[in-house]
Amino acid sequence: MKTIDTTAVLDRQQLRDVTLDDEELMREILALLIDDTSQQMVLLKSAITEKDPLKTVRLAHYCKGACANVGANRAAHVLKQIEQDAVRRDFQECTASLSSLALEIDLLRTEMVTA
C-alpha cells in the first residue's frame, strides 16, 4: 500500500501516474480540479453555514476524492477533516478548515504554474 504524503501541496508523481506523464494533461487536470473545487467550496460553505451535516459530508467527500486522485493530498487531508468534523457536528471546526482549504487551493494554483 502506498504511503500518502500530506506534507507536499502536490504529489507530482501521483499526478504523473494519472496523466501518463503528459505535461499538458497535468496542467489541464489541475486547472479543472482547482475550478471544480473552488465551485464546490461555495456549496460547502453554504452547507456549513446551514449546519447541514449530511450535505457537508457529501460535498467534502466528493472533493476529497477528486483531490486525492490527482495528488492534491494536503487539500484532501483538509477535506477529510471537514468530513469528520461535520459528522461530529462541529461546524466551527468545519469553518476553520474551510479557510485552510482555500489556502491549499491557492497553493495548488501556484503549483499549476510550475507543473
Number of C-alpha atoms within 10 A of each C-alpha: 3 4 5 14 14 16 10 13 19 25 18 17 12 18 24 17 14 16 17 11 14 13 13 10 15 21 18 14 17 23 16 12 20 20 14 13 24 17 11 16 19 12 16 25 17 14 20 24 14 12 17 16 21 14 18 28 23 15 21 27 18 14 23 24 16 18 22 20 15 23 26 28 25 25 29 26 20 23 28 19 19 31 23 19 20 25 15 11 18 15 21 14 17 25 17 12 20 22 14 16 22 16 13 21 20 14 14 22 17 12 15 17 10 8 16
